[in-house]
């Protein structure tokens, strides 16, 4: 069994949006913001270790930066990486 504290760097935070809430109900999929250097294998191990569930599939998406204005000056939001995790039927993660 791996040390759970090493996986907290992989999973940054759960994504709670209307779209991700719909995926939870319909497809048993959960979304997380992950570290930009992370791969699918690391995400699978982290979710299975931290939440004691069985992961069926992991999809990764690199989200691009967006142009924004602050105080009249242009800038950009940072780019980030998202993981969509499909769990085995019957398994669930409690996201508050």
Secondary structure, 3 states (H helix, E strand, C coil): CCCHHHHCCCEEEECCCHHHHHHHHHHCEEEEEECCCCCHHHHHHHHHHHHCCCEEEEEEEEECCCEEEECCEEEECCCEEEEEEEECCCCCCCCC
